[in-house]
Amino acid sequence: MKAPQQTESHQPTPEQLLTLLDLQISSERAKRTQRPKFRAGILIGGIMMIIVIAGVALIVAQGMISDLSQRGEMPASQNSAQAP
């Protein structure tokens, strides 16, 4: 037979559990303090990309409208407003 000391499982004491919990909490806090800088960069990059895409779309639309007006193919509602 095994001795009773060998069959018992070693349960951590409440003090050990608190120490382990404190270590885990401090490591999570350290991770969280590093993230906002990275998030801010992604947010700024995303906003800049949206602005650039909107600018390109505006330039393309303006070019298309300019080509239509030079050919005289503007929609009827705009041609009638310009007529005397």
C-alpha positions, 0 to 999 in steps of 0.5 A: 500500500502507498503511504497516505502522504503520496496519494494526497494531491497537493492543493495550493494554499490561498496565499499561493493562489492570490500570488498567482492571481496577482501575477496574472493580473499584472501581466494582463495589465502590462499587455493592455498598456501596450495595445492602445498605441497600436490601436491608435496607429491602425485607427489613424491608418484606416481613416487616412485610407478612407480619405484617400479613397474618397479623394480618388473617387471624387477626382474620377467622378469629376473627370467623368462629368467633365468629359460628359460636359465637353461632349455635350452629353449632359443629362436633359435636366441640366441641359434645359437649365442652361438653355435660354 
